[in-house]
Amino acid sequence: MSLTFWDALTVGAVGGALAGLTVWFVNLGKEWVMTKIHKRRVYNWLYQRTQKGKGLTVGSPVNDPRWVSTLEIACFTNLTIERVRYICSVHKKIRPKIEQDLWKGDPLKEEWAIREFV
């Protein structure tokens, strides 16, 4: 059986397209799984941290233990700051601090909390 140029071209194109789609789907699945794992890691750590400081909610709004900075979450979960920011922003049970700071002109710290505790 001999292949003509057009047969070989068709086989190469279809094979390349299938290989490309396979790599794309595997990468998509890997990203989905890693996002789920990271969401669970960040939420569990934030939940435990909030439970530990739950009785300390009385006091100034500046030192509210329910709000945790992105840097602190990143340090304790071994994730990058950008990854923590992404995970917290897409997680349905975590919300950002969107209120203004107490003193005008101070930059608003990026902080996160569990929705049910805030």
N, C-alpha and C positions, 0 to 999 in steps of 0.2 A: 504494500500500500504506500503510495507516494503522496506527499502533501504538496499542494501548490502554494504559491506565495500567499494567496488570499486565505487559504485554509490556515496556514501558519500564523498569519496576522490575526485572524479571528481567534484562534486558540490562545495566542499571547495576550490579546486584549481582554478576553473573557477571564483568563487566569489571573492577569494583573488586577482587574477590577474586583474579582472575588477575594484576592489576597488583601487588597486595600480595604475592602469592606470588613473583612475579618479582623484586621488590625484595628480599624476604627471601632468596631463593636467591642473588642476586648478592652481597648483603652477606655471606652465609655463605661463599661461594666466595672473596671478597676476604679475609676473616678467615683462612681456611685457608691461602691463598697467602702472606699476610703472616707468619703464624706459621712456615711452612716457611722463608721467607727469613730471618727473624730467628733461627730455630734454627740455620741454617747459619752465619750471621754470628757468633753468639756462640760456637758450637762451634769454628769455624775459628780465631777469635782466641784462645780459651782453649787450644786445642791448640798453636798457635804459641808462645804465652806460656809454656806448660808445657815445651815442647821446648827453649826458650831457657834455662830455669832448671833443666833436668833434672839436671845434674851438681852442683847446689847443694843436694841433698836432705839432706846430712849437716849436723847442727847442732841447734839447739834446735827443739822442736816449735812454738814461737811464731812463728818466721819461716820456716816451711816454704813454699817457692816454689810448691808444687803447688796450694796453696789461694789463691784470688783472691777479693777482696771484691766485693760487688755493685756498689758505687760505682765501683770500678776498671773493671769490665766495662762499666758504663754509660757511663763517660767515653770509653773507647776504641772502643765500637761505635755511639756516637751514639743510644742508646736510653734511655728513662727508667728510673729505678730500679725502678719497679713492673713495667715490661715485662720487664726483665732477670730480676727475681725470678720472674715467671710463666714465662718461656721456660726458665729453668734448672730450675724445678720440674717441668715437663712433659717435658723432654728426657730420653730414656732413657739417654744416655751421660754425663750430668752428674749429680753427686750433691752434696747439701748437707753441710756440716760439722755433725755432730750431737753431737760430743763436748763435754764440759764444758771450760771455760777452766781455765787453770792456777791462777789465784787465785780463791778463793771470793768471791763478791759482784761480780766484774767481769761486765759484760754480754757475752754470747757474740756475737762478730762474725759477721755473716752472710757465709759464704764458700762457694765452690763449687769443685769439681775434676772432672776427667775420671775416670770410673770405672776405666779401665784403668791409670791412673798412681797410684792411691791404694790 
